[in-house]
Amino acid sequence: MKRRLLAMVLSLAMLMGLLPTAALAAGSGGPSGGAPYQDLGQREEGAVSAAKFTIYKDGVKGGSPKDNVSAGQLSETAPDLTGKNLYFDHAEVNGKRVYEAGTLTEQDITYYGSISGALSILGESETIDLYYVSKYPVTYHVTGAEKTAGDDLVKKGDSLTFRAMPSAKGQRLVVKAGDTDISNTGTVFGQDTGEMLFTVDNVQNELTITITETAATSYTFSYNTTDGAFRNGRITSDNNNQSITPGGTITFRIESTAGSLLNRYTLNMLVINGHEVQTPGTETGEGAYVESTLPSGETVRITLVQEDTTAAPIHYQNDYEVTISNVYTDLYISEGNFKRTDRNEVIIKELSGIGNIVGWDDGAEEYVPGSVNHVYLQTGRTGNEFYFNLKPGYEKPQLTVKVNGQVSEAEMNFERISEICTTERTELYAGAISVPL
């Protein structure tokens, strides 16, 4: 009885002009101004008049639906226009997203709901705008290889992304979008499986993707030629873009360039296909080598073939030979680093969720802002201290430290900043860490 009385009073108030159009049915409701469910009386699970809706097709205003729309979640009750290649995207009232619609029992009142569940009354001059977008079906024809991910529908003008991988080592993917060969546009998604990621931009029609495979006849070895890619060093071999037979071996040399009578530099980082491989230690002698395995299965051996020496003939550089065997993927050497043997360095290689970071640099004798590939000279006494803030939504930071390509087993704990720094630094940064020697 109270619900029925509330609805009658509400209708009377609207007729008398005591409430503005689309005003709250009762109470303050929620952020959108709508009234809570219990304040609107019983909601009829029947139909909402088609005249209360306006359909937009790819942003272009159309008419109203042919039939009334059932009350409830609009994602479930909006008219099905898939036969016209139109798919419901969202609904709005006065430019704000709404998610449900219905009517009040025995009242000529239409309500709509926000994502918070708050309900508002639809004004006489308002409509609930239903937005539809064109989507095109994607058909995949796969032979031999495996499609591992990909949508079956793509919105008009959007990009389609999908993934595929060959059935075995020594096989290459052959991928076509319609009649266009896009095999060479893929990027590596899974190094251990050969899985590739492909993208087709600005889809405007139905799309057919054909995925097959063929036996690889060769793979390509290449390296970064950008200045500074190999800090304090360089690749001396002239075999950039060389072809390698499947299962074959490639060898190249890399040397330090910053050596002098007083300073020696050794290789402490080399990145192949985005993976940092193990390098010989600082104290190793000529002929020493280390081996590691790439995620794709290749074996990488790095050998110190010529040690720097002041004896005749004077040679201030350390020369290394890198051999990669059992090759079944394209190889790209992206970067490397040579460090001075009489000092320790800390290089920031990845920052995720960090808004800003500073660290102590013993060479500059001050805290220096950090960024990816920034090199800090480490103190010879206690290690480096870093201070940072996390971006919104991030918590419980994790730290990985590698030494000569291997994850360090040294204990490194994030500290409460108030325990290890001054009041001034506490006001600037939320977290801190000490990286030991």
DRENKE-574527 format. One record per residue: residue in one letter; y, x, z of N, C-alpha, C in turn. Coordinates in steps of 0.1 Angstrom, whole numbers, padded with zeros to 4 digits, always signed. Atoms other than C-alpha are relative to their C-alpha. Layout:
AYXZYXZYXZ;...
// end
This chain:
M-0012+0008+0000+0000+0000+0000+0013+0009+0000;K-0012-0009+0000+0024+0028+0008+0002+0007-0013;R-0001-0006+0013+0017+0045-0025+0006-0010-0010;R-0006+0011+0009+0024+0012-0044+0014-0002+0003;L-0014+0002-0004+0056+0007-0024+0009+0011-0005;L-0008-0011+0005+0068+0042-0032+0003+0000-0014;A-0002+0001+0015+0063+0037-0069+0010-0010-0003;M-0010+0011+0003+0082+0004-0068+0014+0005+0003;V-0013-0005-0004+0111+0020-0049+0005+0010-0010;L-0004-0010+0010+0112+0049-0074+0004-0007-0013;S-0004+0006+0012+0113+0026-0104+0013-0007+0002;L-0013+0007-0003+0141+0006-0088+0012+0009+0000;A-0011-0010-0001+0161+0037-0081+0004+0005-0014;M-0003-0005+0013+0159+0048-0117+0007-0011-0008;L-0007+0011+0007+0170+0014-0130+0014-0001+0005;M-0014+0001-0006+0200+0014-0107+0008+0013-0003;G-0007-0012+0003+0209+0049-0119+0003+0009+0012;L-0002-0008-0012+0205+0064-0084-0006+0014-0002;L+0006-0013+0003+0184+0093-0098+0003+0004-0014;P-0002-0005+0013+0192+0115-0127-0013+0000-0009;T+0012+0000+0009+0169+0116-0158-0008+0013+0004;A+0010-0011-0004+0138+0138-0150+0002+0005+0014;A-0002-0004-0014+0147+0138-0113-0013+0000+0007;L+0012+0000-0008+0121+0143-0086-0004-0014+0003;A+0005+0013-0004+0099+0113-0079+0003-0002+0014;A-0003+0000-0015+0102+0121-0042-0002+0013+0005;G+0001-0013-0007+0107+0151-0020+0005+0011-0009;S-0005-0011+0007+0115+0186-0031-0010+0006-0009;G+0010-0005+0009+0082+0194-0048-0002+0015+0001;G+0002-0015+0001+0079+0230-0060+0011+0006-0008;P-0011-0008+0007+0099+0256-0080+0005-0007-0012;S-0005+0007+0012+0101+0234-0111+0008-0013+0003;G-0007+0012-0004+0116+0205-0091-0009-0012+0000;G+0009+0012+0000+0085+0182-0096-0004-0004+0013;A+0005+0005-0013+0072+0161-0068-0015+0003+0001;P+0014-0002-0002+0039+0169-0052-0008-0012-0004;Y+0009+0010+0005+0009+0149-0064+0000-0013+0009;Q+0001+0012-0009+0007+0127-0033+0012-0009+0001;D-0012+0008-0001+0043+0116-0036+0002-0008-0013;L-0002+0007+0012+0039+0102-0071-0009-0013-0001;G+0009+0011+0001+0014+0075-0063-0012+0004-0008;Q+0012-0003+0007-0019+0072-0080+0003+0003-0015;R-0002-0003+0014-0021+0088-0115-0011-0006-0008;E+0010+0007+0009-0038+0068-0142-0006+0010-0009;E+0007-0009+0009-0065+0087-0160-0001-0006-0014;G+0000+0007+0013-0056+0067-0191+0008+0008-0010;A-0007-0006+0011-0035+0075-0222+0015+0001+0003;V-0015-0001+0000+0001+0087-0224+0004-0003-0015;S-0005+0005+0013+0020+0071-0253+0002+0012-0009;A-0002-0010+0010+0020+0092-0285+0015+0002-0002;A-0014-0002+0002+0057+0086-0287+0007+0009+0010;K-0006-0010-0010+0062+0108-0256-0002+0014-0004;F+0004-0013+0004+0050+0138-0276+0007+0004-0013;T-0005-0005+0013+0065+0159-0304-0009+0013-0004;I+0009-0011+0004+0042+0183-0324+0008+0010-0008;Y-0006-0011+0008+0054+0217-0336-0011+0008-0006;K+0010-0008+0007+0034+0235-0362+0006+0013-0005;D-0005-0014+0002+0040+0273-0363+0015+0000+0002;G-0014+0000-0004+0074+0266-0347+0008-0010-0008;V-0008+0010+0008+0084+0238-0372-0003-0013+0006;K+0001+0013-0006+0091+0204-0357-0006-0010-0009;G+0007+0011+0008+0068+0176-0369+0002-0013+0007;G-0001+0013-0006+0062+0141-0357-0008-0001+0012;S+0008+0003-0012+0042+0125-0329-0014-0001-0004;P+0015+0002+0003+0004+0124-0326-0003-0014-0005;K+0004+0013+0005-0014+0096-0344-0004-0009+0012;D+0005+0008-0010-0030+0084-0312+0006+0005+0014;N-0004-0003-0013-0021+0083-0275-0008+0012+0005;V+0006-0012-0006-0030+0114-0254-0005-0003+0014;S+0006+0003-0013-0054+0111-0225+0007+0008+0011;A-0007-0007-0011-0039+0121-0191-0009+0011+0005;G+0007-0012-0005-0049+0155-0177+0006+0013-0005;Q-0004-0013+0004-0047+0191-0186+0002+0000-0015;L-0003+0001+0014-0030+0194-0220-0008+0010-0008;S+0008-0010+0008-0051+0224-0230-0014-0007-0003;E+0012+0007+0003-0080+0199-0229+0002-0013-0007;T-0002+0014+0006-0064+0166-0240+0009+0000-0012;A-0009+0000+0012-0039+0177-0267-0008-0003-0013;P+0008+0004+0012-0049+0163-0301-0006+0013-0007;D+0008-0011+0007-0075+0184-0320+0004+0000-0015;L-0005-0001+0013-0059+0196-0352-0007+0012-0007;T+0007-0012+0006-0084+0224-0360-0004-0003-0015;G+0003+0004+0014-0093+0205-0392+0011+0004-0010;K-0012-0004+0008-0058+0214-0404+0003+0015+0002;N-0001-0015-0004-0063+0251-0392+0012+0002+0010;L-0011-0001-0010-0039+0244-0363-0007-0001+0014;Y+0006-0001-0013-0048+0253-0327+0011-0001+0011;F-0009+0002-0011-0031+0242-0295+0003+0013+0007;D-0004-0012-0006-0011+0270-0280+0006-0002+0014;H-0006+0003-0013+0011+0256-0252+0009-0013-0002;A-0009+0012+0000+0034+0227-0242+0013+0003+0008;E-0012-0002-0006+0070+0226-0232+0008-0013+0002;V-0011+0011-0002+0097+0202-0218+0013+0007+0003;N-0013-0007-0001+0132+0214-0223-0001+0015+0001;G+0002-0014+0001+0120+0249-0231-0008+0006+0011;K+0008-0006-0010+0099+0253-0200-0015-0005-0001;R+0014+0003+0001+0061+0255-0200-0005-0011+0009;V+0007+0010-0008+0041+0225-0188-0015+0000-0003;Y+0014-0001+0001+0004+0221-0183-0008-0013+0001;E+0007+0013+0000-0005+0185-0177+0010-0011-0002;A-0009+0012+0001+0008+0150-0183-0009-0012+0003;G+0007+0012-0003-0001+0115-0172+0010-0011+0003;T-0009+0011-0003+0013+0081-0162-0003-0005+0015;L+0002+0006-0013+0018+0062-0129-0007-0013-0001;T+0007+0013+0000-0004+0032-0121+0010-0011-0001;E-0008+0012+0002+0012+0000-0134+0015+0003-0001;Q-0014-0004+0002+0045+0019-0140+0002+0006-0013;D-0003-0006+0013+0061+0028-0173+0007+0014+0003;I-0006-0013-0003+0067+0064-0160-0010+0011-0004;T+0008-0012+0004+0054+0096-0176+0004+0012+0008;Y-0003-0012-0008+0051+0127-0155-0007+0012-0008;Y+0006-0012+0005+0043+0163-0164+0000+0010+0011;G+0002-0010-0011+0032+0193-0143+0002+0014-0004;S-0002-0014+0002+0041+0229-0140-0012+0008+0004;I+0012-0008-0003+0017+0258-0135-0003+0000+0015;S+0002+0001-0015+0023+0255-0097-0006-0013+0005;G+0005+0013-0003+0011+0219-0098+0011-0010+0004;A-0011+0010-0002+0045+0204-0091+0002-0009-0011;L-0001+0010+0010+0051+0172-0110+0015-0005-0001;S-0013+0005+0002+0083+0159-0126-0001-0012-0010;I-0001+0012+0008+0093+0127-0144+0006+0003-0013;L-0005-0002+0013+0098+0127-0181+0012-0010-0003;G-0012+0009+0003+0133+0113-0190-0002-0008-0013;E+0001+0010+0011+0138+0085-0215+0002+0007-0013;S-0004-0007+0012+0153+0109-0241-0008+0012-0002;E+0008-0013+0001+0128+0137-0235-0014-0003-0006;T+0014+0001+0004+0094+0144-0251-0007+0013+0005;I+0008-0012-0003+0066+0168-0243-0003+0006-0013;D+0001-0007+0013+0066+0193-0271-0014+0008+0000;L+0013-0007+0001+0031+0204-0282+0001+0010-0011;Y-0002-0011+0010+0031+0238-0300-0014+0004-0005;Y+0012-0004+0006+0003+0246-0324+0003+0012-0009;V-0001-0012+0009-0003+0278-0343-0012+0000-0010;S+0011-0001+0009-0023+0285-0374-0009+0012+0004;K+0009-0011-0002-0054+0306-0369-0010+0000-0011;Y+0009-0002+0012-0077+0320-0395-0014+0005+0005;P+0014-0005-0004-0115+0324-0391-0003+0014-0006;V+0004-0013+0004-0129+0359-0393-0015+0000-0001;T+0014+0000+0003-0163+0363-0408-0005+0015+0000;Y+0005-0014+0000-0183+0395-0401-0014+0001-0007;H+0013-0003+0006-0211+0408-0423-0003+0014+0004;V+0004-0013-0005-0229+0437-0406-0014+0003-0004;T+0013-0005+0004-0257+0457-0420-0003+0014+0005;G+0004-0014-0005-0274+0487-0402+0008+0003+0013;A-0009-0003-0011-0244+0493-0379+0000-0011+0010;E-0001+0011-0011-0235+0472-0348+0015-0003+0002;K-0013+0004-0005-0204+0452-0342+0000-0002+0015;T+0001+0000-0015-0196+0456-0305+0011-0009+0006;A-0011+0009-0006-0164+0435-0301+0009-0005-0012;G-0009+0005+0011-0140+0413-0322+0001-0015+0001;D-0003+0014+0000-0124+0379-0323-0005-0007-0013;D+0004+0008+0012-0137+0351-0346+0012-0008-0006;L-0012+0007+0005-0102+0336-0349+0012+0009+0003;V-0012-0008-0001-0068+0353-0354+0012-0008-0003;K-0012+0008+0002-0034+0338-0351+0008+0005-0012;K-0007-0004+0012-0013+0338-0383+0011+0010+0004;G-0010-0011-0002+0008+0370-0384-0004+0010+0010;D+0005-0010-0011-0011+0387-0355-0009+0010-0006;S+0009-0010+0004-0033+0417-0357-0014-0003+0005;L+0014+0001-0005-0071+0416-0355-0005+0014+0004;T+0007-0012-0004-0089+0443-0336-0014-0003+0003;F+0014+0002-0003-0126+0448-0335-0006+0014+0001;R+0007-0013-0002-0151+0476-0327-0014-0001-0006;A+0014-0001+0006-0183+0488-0343-0005+0015+0002;M+0005-0014-0001-0206+0518-0340-0012+0001-0009;P+0012-0002+0009-0233+0534-0362-0013-0001+0008;S+0013+0002-0007-0270+0530-0354-0005+0013+0005;A+0005-0013-0005-0276+0567-0349+0009+0011-0004;K-0007-0012+0003-0262+0602-0350-0002+0003-0015;G+0001-0003+0014-0255+0614-0385+0004-0011-0010;Q-0004+0011+0008-0244+0580-0397+0015-0002+0001;R-0014+0003-0001-0208+0571-0406+0002-0015-0004;L-0003+0014+0003-0193+0536-0406+0007-0002-0013;V-0008+0004+0012-0181+0520-0438+0005-0014+0002;V-0006+0013-0005-0157+0492-0430+0010-0005-0010;K-0009+0006+0009-0139+0468-0453+0006-0012+0006;A-0007+0013-0004-0113+0441-0446+0003-0007-0014;G-0001+0005+0014-0117+0419-0477-0005+0010-0009;D+0004-0010+0010-0118+0443-0506+0006+0014+0004;T-0007-0012-0004-0098+0470-0487-0008+0009+0009;D+0008-0009-0009-0117+0500-0473+0009+0006+0011;I-0008-0004-0012-0104+0507-0438-0008+0010+0008;S+0009-0009-0007-0131+0532-0428+0008+0011+0007;N-0007-0012-0005-0106+0561-0423+0011-0004+0010;T-0011+0004-0009-0082+0540-0402-0005-0002+0015;G+0005+0002-0013-0105+0537-0372+0003+0011+0010;T-0002-0010-0010-0099+0555-0339-0013+0000+0009;V+0012-0001-0008-0127+0568-0316+0002-0008+0013;F+0000+0008-0012-0134+0543-0288-0010+0005+0011;G+0010-0005-0008-0166+0557-0274-0006+0013-0005;Q+0004-0012+0006-0172+0594-0279-0015+0002+0001;D+0014-0002-0002-0208+0593-0266-0008-0008-0009;T+0007+0009+0009-0218+0565-0290+0005+0000-0014;G-0005+0001+0014-0196+0570-0320+0007-0013-0002;E-0007+0013+0002-0180+0535-0314+0014+0002-0004;M-0013-0002+0006-0148+0531-0334+0008-0013+0002;L-0009+0012-0001-0118+0507-0330+0008-0001-0013;F-0007+0003+0013-0103+0491-0361+0010-0011+0002;T-0011+0010+0000-0071+0471-0366+0004-0004-0014;V-0006+0005+0013-0060+0448-0394+0013-0007+0004;D-0013+0005-0003-0023+0440-0392+0004-0013-0008;N-0007+0011+0007-0004+0408-0401-0009-0009-0008;V+0010+0008+0007-0033+0385-0409+0007-0013-0005;Q-0006+0012+0006-0022+0357-0433-0010-0010-0006;N+0010+0009+0006-0054+0342-0445-0014+0002+0007;E+0013-0002-0005-0091+0338-0437-0004+0015-0004;L+0003-0014+0001-0106+0373-0433-0015+0002+0000;T+0014-0004+0000-0140+0388-0441-0001+0015+0003;I+0002-0014-0004-0150+0421-0424-0014+0004-0003;T+0013-0005+0004-0179+0440-0439-0002+0014+0007;I+0003-0012-0007-0195+0467-0417-0014+0005-0004;T+0013-0006+0004-0222+0490-0431+0001+0014+0005;E+0000-0014-0004-0231+0526-0426-0007+0009-0011;T+0005-0009+0010-0240+0556-0447-0003+0014+0007;A+0003-0014-0005-0255+0591-0440+0012+0009-0002;A-0011-0009+0000-0227+0615-0431-0004+0013-0008;T+0003-0013+0007-0225+0645-0455+0008+0011+0006;S-0008-0011-0006-0199+0664-0435+0009-0006+0011;Y-0010+0003-0010-0176+0664-0405+0012+0010-0002;T-0012-0009+0002-0141+0679-0403+0004+0006+0014;F-0006-0008-0011-0128+0706-0379+0015+0002-0002;S-0015-0002+0001-0090+0706-0373+0006+0003+0013;Y-0007-0003-0013-0065+0717-0347+0015-0002-0002;N-0014+0003+0000-0030+0710-0337+0009+0012-0004;T-0009-0010+0005-0003+0730-0355+0014-0001+0006;T-0013+0002-0006+0026+0718-0334+0004+0011+0009;D-0004-0010-0009+0047+0744-0317-0002-0004+0015;G+0002+0003-0014+0038+0746-0280-0013-0007+0003;A+0013+0007-0003+0004+0729-0284-0009+0009+0008;F+0009-0010-0008-0013+0761-0271+0010+0009+0007;R-0010-0007-0007+0010+0773-0244-0004+0014+0003;N+0002-0014-0001+0013+0811-0243-0012+0005-0008;G+0011-0004+0009-0014+0813-0270+0000-0006-0013;R+0001+0005+0014-0025+0805-0305-0014+0001-0005;I+0012-0002+0007-0055+0799-0327+0002+0009-0011;T-0002-0010+0011-0059+0829-0350-0009-0003-0012;S+0009+0002+0011-0087+0816-0372+0006-0009-0011;D-0006+0007+0011-0077+0803-0406-0010-0010-0006;N+0010+0010+0005-0102+0774-0408+0004-0014+0004;N-0004+0014-0003-0081+0743-0401-0005-0009-0011;N+0006+0010+0009-0096+0712-0418-0012+0005-0007;Q+0013-0005+0006-0129+0730-0425-0010-0011+0002;S+0011+0009+0000-0159+0709-0433-0012+0006+0007;I+0012-0004-0007-0191+0711-0412-0011-0009-0004;T+0011+0008+0003-0225+0699-0422-0006-0006+0013;P+0006+0007-0012-0242+0674-0398-0010+0009+0007;G+0009-0008-0008-0259+0693-0370+0004+0015-0001;G-0004-0014+0002-0240+0725-0380+0009+0005+0012;T-0008-0008-0010-0218+0750-0361+0013+0004-0006;I-0013-0005+0004-0181+0759-0362+0004+0010+0010;T-0005-0010-0009-0165+0790-0347+0014+0003-0003;F-0014-0004+0002-0128+0799-0342+0004+0009+0012;R-0005-0009-0010-0108+0824-0322+0014-0005+0005;I-0013+0003-0006-0079+0818-0298+0004+0012+0009;E-0004-0012-0008-0058+0845-0281+0013-0003+0007;S-0013+0001-0007-0029+0848-0256+0010+0007-0008;T-0011-0006+0008+0005+0857-0271+0011+0005+0010;A-0011-0003-0009+0025+0863-0239-0003+0013+0008;G+0004-0011-0008+0007+0894-0226+0010+0012-0002;S-0009-0012+0000+0027+0926-0217-0006+0010+0009;L+0005-0010-0009+0023+0958-0198-0003-0005+0014;L+0000+0004-0014+0029+0940-0165-0007-0014+0001;N+0005+0013-0001+0016+0905-0173-0012-0002-0009;R+0012+0004+0008-0019+0893-0184-0001-0015+0001;Y+0002+0014+0001-0027+0858-0196-0014-0003-0004;T+0014+0004+0003-0061+0841-0195+0000-0015-0004;L+0002+0014+0004-0073+0809-0211-0005-0008+0012;N+0005+0008-0010-0076+0782-0185-0001-0015-0003;M+0001+0013+0004-0075+0750-0205-0001-0001-0015;L+0002+0003+0014-0088+0738-0239-0005-0014-0002;V+0003+0014+0001-0089+0702-0250-0006-0003-0014;I+0007+0003+0012-0114+0691-0277-0003-0015+0000;N+0002+0015+0001-0114+0654-0289+0004-0007+0013;G-0005+0007-0012-0094+0645-0258-0007+0004+0013;H+0008-0004-0011-0119+0662-0235+0002+0014+0004;E-0002-0014-0004-0111+0693-0214-0013+0007+0003;V+0013-0007-0001-0139+0718-0217+0002+0011+0010;Q-0001-0011-0010-0148+0745-0192+0004+0013-0007;T-0005-0013+0005-0131+0779-0196-0005+0011+0009;P+0003-0011-0009-0140+0814-0183+0010+0002+0011;G-0009-0003-0011-0125+0823-0149+0009+0012-0003;T-0010-0011+0001-0096+0847-0144-0006+0014+0001;E+0006-0013-0003-0118+0875-0131-0011+0004-0008;T+0011-0004+0008-0144+0875-0158+0003+0012-0009;G-0002-0011+0009-0149+0905-0180-0004-0002-0014;E+0004+0001+0014-0155+0911-0217-0014-0003-0002;G+0014+0004+0003-0186+0894-0230-0004-0012+0009;A+0003+0011-0008-0185+0867-0203+0002-0013-0008;Y-0002+0013+0007-0189+0831-0215-0004-0012+0009;V+0003+0013-0007-0192+0795-0202-0004-0010-0011;E+0004+0010+0010-0208+0765-0219+0002-0014+0007;S-0001+0013-0004-0201+0728-0216-0003-0009-0012;T+0004+0010+0010-0210+0696-0235+0010-0011-0002;L-0009+0011+0003-0187+0671-0252-0007-0013+0002;P+0006+0013-0002-0193+0634-0245-0008-0004-0013;S+0007+0003+0013-0205+0632-0282-0012+0008-0002;G+0012-0007+0000-0232+0657-0275+0001+0015-0005;E-0001-0014+0004-0219+0690-0290+0001+0009+0011;T+0000-0011-0010-0223+0722-0271+0012+0009-0003;V-0012-0009+0002-0191+0743-0266-0002+0013+0008;R+0001-0013-0007-0194+0780-0258+0013+0008-0002;I-0013-0008+0000-0162+0800-0249-0004+0014+0005;T+0003-0014-0004-0167+0838-0248+0013+0009-0001;L-0011-0010+0000-0141+0865-0238-0005+0012-0009;V+0006-0010+0009-0147+0888-0268+0008+0013+0000;Q-0008-0013-0002-0118+0913-0262+0009-0002+0012;E-0008+0000-0012-0102+0919-0229+0013+0008-0001;D-0012-0008+0002-0066+0930-0226-0002+0013+0007;T+0002-0014-0005-0063+0967-0220+0013+0008-0003;T-0011-0009+0002-0036+0994-0216-0005+0013-0006;A+0005-0013+0006-0060+1021-0229+0001-0001-0015;A-0001-0001+0014-0058+1032-0265-0012-0006-0007;P-0012+0006+0005-0057+1012-0287+0005-0011+0010;I-0005+0010-0010-0034+0991-0264-0001-0014-0006;H+0002+0014+0004-0042+0954-0266+0004-0008+0012;Y-0005+0007-0012-0022+0932-0242-0005-0015+0000;Q+0005+0013+0001-0040+0900-0253-0015-0001+0004;N+0014+0004-0002-0072+0883-0241-0004-0009-0012;D+0005+0007+0012-0092+0871-0272-0012-0007+0004;Y+0012+0008-0003-0117+0843-0270-0006-0005-0013;E+0007+0007+0011-0143+0830-0294-0006-0013+0004;V+0005+0014-0004-0151+0793-0293-0010-0004-0011;T+0011+0005+0009-0184+0781-0308-0004-0014+0004;I+0004+0014-0002-0192+0744-0312-0012-0002-0009;S+0013+0002+0007-0228+0736-0322-0005-0014+0001;N+0006+0013+0000-0249+0706-0330+0011-0011-0003;V-0012+0008+0003-0218+0689-0346-0005-0013-0007;Y+0003+0013+0006-0222+0652-0353+0013-0009+0001;T-0013+0008-0001-0185+0641-0351+0011+0009-0005;D-0012-0007+0003-0151+0651-0364+0005+0007+0013;L-0004-0007-0012-0136+0677-0341+0015+0003-0001;Y-0014-0002+0000-0099+0680-0332+0004+0008+0013;I-0004-0008-0011-0085+0708-0309+0015-0004+0002;S-0014+0005-0001-0053+0692-0295+0009+0009+0008;E-0008-0009-0008-0041+0717-0269-0007+0010+0008;G+0006-0010-0009-0047+0747-0247+0011+0006+0008;N-0009-0007-0009-0031+0768-0220-0005+0013+0004;F+0003-0013-0006-0030+0804-0210+0009+0002+0012;K-0008-0002-0012-0019+0812-0175+0000+0015+0004;R-0001-0014-0004-0007+0845-0160-0010+0003+0011;T+0011-0002-0010-0035+0861-0140+0005+0002+0014;D-0004-0003-0014-0014+0870-0110+0007-0011+0007;R-0005+0012-0007-0003+0835-0102-0008-0012-0003;N+0007+0013+0003-0017+0800-0099+0011-0010-0005;E-0008+0010+0006-0003+0771-0119-0006-0014+0002;V+0004+0014-0001-0004+0733-0115+0006-0007-0012;I-0005+0007+0012-0001+0713-0147-0004-0015+0001;I+0003+0015-0001+0003+0675-0146-0005-0004-0014;K+0006+0004+0013-0020+0661-0173+0000-0015-0002;E+0000+0014+0002-0019+0624-0167+0007-0007+0012;L-0007+0008-0010+0003+0600-0148-0002-0015-0003;S+0002+0015+0002-0008+0563-0145+0005-0007+0012;G-0005+0008-0012+0012+0539-0123+0010+0007+0008;I-0010-0008-0008+0036+0566-0111+0014-0002-0006;G-0014+0002+0005+0073+0557-0114+0007+0013-0001;N-0006-0013+0001+0085+0592-0107-0007+0009+0010;I+0007-0010-0008+0072+0624-0092+0008+0013+0000;V-0005-0013-0001+0086+0657-0080-0010+0009+0007;G+0009-0009-0006+0068+0688-0070+0006+0013+0003;W-0006-0013-0003+0075+0722-0054-0004+0010-0010;D+0003-0010+0010+0078+0749-0080+0005+0014+0007;D-0003-0012-0007+0076+0784-0064+0009+0009-0008;G-0009-0009+0008+0093+0801-0093+0014-0005+0001;A-0013+0005-0001+0123+0778-0092+0005-0001+0014;E-0003+0001-0014+0121+0777-0054+0007-0013+0003;E-0006+0013-0003+0130+0740-0054-0010-0011-0005;Y+0008+0012+0005+0115+0705-0060+0004-0003-0014;V-0003+0002+0014+0113+0699-0098-0006-0013-0005;P+0006+0013+0005+0108+0665-0115-0011+0004-0009;G+0012-0003+0007+0074+0663-0131-0002-0010-0012;S+0004+0008+0012+0060+0649-0164-0013+0005-0005;V+0012-0004+0006+0029+0651-0184+0002+0014-0007;N+0000-0014+0005+0022+0688-0193+0010+0009+0006;H-0009-0009-0007+0048+0701-0169-0008+0010+0008;V+0007-0011-0006+0037+0735-0155+0008+0004+0013;Y-0006-0004-0013+0045+0742-0118-0006+0014+0004;L+0004-0013-0006+0043+0778-0105-0004-0003+0015;Q+0005+0003-0014+0021+0775-0073+0004+0011+0010;T-0003-0010-0010+0031+0791-0041-0012+0008+0004;G+0011-0008-0004+0009+0819-0029-0004-0002+0014;R+0002+0002-0014+0008+0806+0006-0007-0013+0004;T+0005+0013-0005+0001+0769+0011-0003-0010-0011;G+0002+0010+0011-0001+0752-0023+0012-0007-0003;N-0012+0008+0004+0022+0726-0038+0000-0013+0007;E-0002+0013-0005+0036+0695-0023+0006-0009-0011;F-0006+0009+0010+0043+0665-0046+0003-0013+0007;Y-0005+0013-0005+0062+0633-0038+0002-0010-0011;F+0000+0010+0011+0061+0601-0058+0001-0014+0005;N+0000+0014-0003+0066+0564-0060-0010-0007-0010;L+0009+0007+0009+0041+0539-0074+0007-0012-0007;K-0006+0012+0007+0050+0513-0100-0005-0013+0006;P+0005+0013-0006+0048+0476-0090-0014-0003-0005;G+0013+0005+0004+0013+0463-0089-0011+0011+0003;Y+0009-0011-0002-0003+0497-0082-0002+0003+0015;E+0002-0004-0014-0019+0508-0049-0012+0009+0000;K+0011-0010-0002-0044+0533-0035-0002+0010-0011;P+0000-0010+0011-0036+0562-0058-0012+0009+0001;Q+0011-0010+0001-0064+0586-0069+0005+0012-0007;L-0003-0013+0006-0061+0623-0077-0012+0007-0005;T+0011-0008+0005-0083+0644-0099+0006+0014-0003;V-0005-0014+0002-0077+0682-0099-0011+0008-0007;K+0010-0008+0007-0095+0704-0125+0004+0015+0001;V-0003-0014+0000-0098+0742-0123-0009+0006-0011;N+0007-0005+0011-0108+0759-0155-0009-0010-0007;G+0008+0010+0006-0120+0726-0169-0010-0007+0009;Q+0010+0006-0009-0141+0717-0139+0007-0007+0011;V-0006+0008-0011-0133+0690-0113-0001+0008+0013;S+0000-0008-0012-0123+0708-0081-0006-0008+0012;E+0006+0006-0012-0143+0701-0049+0009+0001+0012;A-0009-0001-0011-0114+0709-0027+0005-0014+0005;E-0004+0013-0006-0104+0681-0003+0015-0002-0002;M-0014+0003+0002-0071+0665-0013+0002-0015+0004;N-0002+0013-0005-0059+0635+0006+0015-0004-0002;F-0014+0006+0000-0028+0613+0000+0004-0002+0015;E-0005+0001-0014-0007+0614+0032+0010-0010+0001;R-0012+0008-0003+0017+0590+0048+0012+0009+0000;I-0011-0009+0002+0049+0605+0037+0008+0003+0013;S-0008-0003-0013+0065+0602+0072-0007+0011+0008;E+0007-0010-0008+0039+0627+0085+0002+0014-0005;I+0000-0014+0005+0046+0656+0062+0014+0003-0007;C-0013-0003+0006+0083+0654+0051+0011-0005+0008;T-0012+0003-0007+0118+0649+0062+0004-0014-0001;T-0005+0014+0001+0136+0616+0069+0006-0002-0014;E-0007+0001+0012+0157+0622+0038-0011-0003-0012;R+0010+0001+0010+0126+0625+0016-0008-0013+0002;T+0006+0013-0003+0110+0595+0033+0007-0012-0006;E-0008+0011+0006+0138+0573+0020-0001+0000-0015;L+0001-0001+0015+0133+0585-0016-0013-0003-0005;Y+0013+0001+0006+0096+0584-0020-0010-0007+0010;A+0009+0008-0008+0067+0563-0008-0013+0008+0003;G+0012-0006-0002+0038+0587-0011+0001+0015-0002;A+0000-0014+0001+0030+0624-0009-0014+0006-0001;I+0013-0007+0000+0002+0649-0015+0002+0015+0000;S+0000-0014+0000-0005+0685-0009-0012+0005-0008;V+0011-0006+0008-0025+0704-0035-0002+0014+0005;P+0002-0014-0006-0041+0735-0018-0002+0010-0011;L+0003-0010+0009-0046+0768-0034-0015+0000-0004;
// end
